[in-house]
Amino acid sequence: MRVAVIGATGTIGAPVVDLLTRSGHEVIRVSRNSNPRVNLDDPASIDAFYNAIGEVDSVLCIAGHSAR
């Protein structure tokens, strides 16, 4: 399965990416500094993101701020 993980480098996102990768999934890692990147506050950025990554089977959004 081809999966985009938004928030891929965060506290929750990194272990999720590891699990998906170990399970044999193709993972598109998305973070504030990745390419492609997405600004969830900007609808045009979201459209550009989907155009850049092409077809995916699933999108997981684990983006956000958390206390560590």
PyMOL commands that set and color helices and strands:
alter all, ss='L'
color gray80, all
select helices_A, chain A and resi 13-22+43-53
alter helices_A, ss='H'
color red, helices_A
select strands_A, chain A and resi 2-6+26-30+58-61
alter strands_A, ss='S'
color yellow, strands_A
deselect
rebuild
show_as cartoon
